[in-house]
Amino acid sequence: MKSICSAIAKYLLVVLFVSYYVGGTAFTHTHYYPTYSVTHSHPFQPGADGLPHHTHSSSAFNTIEGLDDILVEAASGFFSLAVAWLLLSVFIQQHKYITPVHLVRNVSLRAPPFCIK
């Protein structure tokens, strides 16, 4: 059962990544207003000139801004947790494997033989 779930999850992650990548690259468009412009991405039907022929209300733009803020904060939080986990795994966890170290000591202080011909 576990292998079936992991296989399904593996393919779902691939589909999620591809849909996010395609949605971010293929559907990016800009709305031009007299004093500013807004660039964002979502599926839309372009007009004959290639520009989007739809509008968003101010509440829709506020929602998009809020979702972007949440995404940025979540990404920074995830990065901070990943760095903390890495540091904890390196410095706090006990090492399970002991590497034997053989010390080579020579009691004689005589130099090795050398010959010049």
C-alpha positions in Angstrom: 0.0 0.0 0.0 2.8 2.4 0.8 4.5 1.9 -2.5 1.3 2.6 -4.4 0.8 5.8 -2.4 4.4 6.9 -3.0 4.0 6.2 -6.8 0.8 8.2 -6.9 2.4 11.0 -4.9 5.4 11.0 -7.2 3.3 11.5 -10.3 1.1 14.1 -8.6 4.1 16.2 -7.7 5.3 16.1 -11.3 1.9 17.2 -12.5 1.8 20.0 -9.9 5.3 21.2 -10.9 4.4 21.1 -14.7 1.1 22.9 -14.1 2.8 25.6 -12.0 5.6 26.1 -14.5 3.3 26.2 -17.5 0.9 28.5 -15.7 3.6 30.9 -14.8 5.2 31.0 -18.2 2.4 30.6 -20.7 -0.3 32.7 -19.1 1.7 35.7 -17.8 0.1 38.9 -18.9 0.0 42.6 -18.1 -2.9 44.9 -17.5 -2.1 48.5 -18.4 -3.7 51.4 -16.6 -3.1 55.1 -16.9 -0.8 55.4 -13.9 0.4 51.8 -13.3 0.5 48.3 -14.8 -0.1 45.0 -13.1 1.6 41.8 -14.3 0.3 38.4 -13.1 -0.4 34.9 -14.4 -3.6 32.9 -14.8 -5.2 31.1 -17.7 -7.0 33.5 -20.0 -8.2 33.8 -23.6 -6.1 36.4 -25.5 -7.8 38.7 -28.0 -6.7 39.2 -31.6 -3.9 41.6 -30.4 -2.6 39.1 -27.9 -3.5 41.2 -24.9 -6.0 39.9 -22.3 -9.5 41.1 -22.9 -10.7 40.9 -19.3 -10.5 43.1 -16.2 -10.1 42.5 -12.5 -11.7 44.5 -9.8 -9.7 46.2 -7.1 -10.6 43.4 -4.6 -9.3 40.8 -7.1 -6.0 42.7 -7.3 -5.9 42.9 -3.5 -6.5 39.2 -3.3 -3.7 38.5 -5.8 -1.4 40.8 -3.8 -2.3 39.0 -0.5 -1.7 35.6 -2.1 1.7 36.7 -3.4 2.6 38.0 0.1 1.6 34.7 1.7 3.7 32.8 -0.9 6.7 35.0 -0.3 6.4 34.7 3.5 5.9 30.9 3.3 8.9 30.5 1.1 11.1 32.5 3.4 9.8 30.5 6.4 10.4 27.2 4.6 13.9 28.3 3.7 14.6 29.3 7.4 13.3 25.9 8.6 15.4 24.1 6.0 18.6 25.9 7.1 17.8 25.2 10.8 17.1 21.5 10.1 20.4 21.3 8.2 22.3 22.9 11.0 20.6 20.7 13.6 21.3 17.5 11.6 25.0 18.4 11.2 25.8 19.7 14.7 23.4 18.1 17.2 22.7 14.6 16.0 25.1 11.9 17.1 27.2 10.4 14.4 26.4 6.7 13.9 29.5 5.8 12.0 33.0 5.8 13.5 35.9 5.9 11.2 38.9 4.1 12.5 42.0 6.3 12.5 45.4 4.7 12.5 48.2 6.8 13.8 51.5 6.3 12.1 54.4 7.0 14.4 58.1 6.5 13.8 60.3 6.4 16.8 63.5 6.7 14.9 64.5 10.2 13.9 66.9 8.9 11.2 66.2 10.3 7.7 65.4 7.9 4.9 68.3 6.6 2.8 69.3 8.8 -0.2 71.7 8.1 -3.0 73.3 10.5 -5.5 75.1 9.0 -8.5 
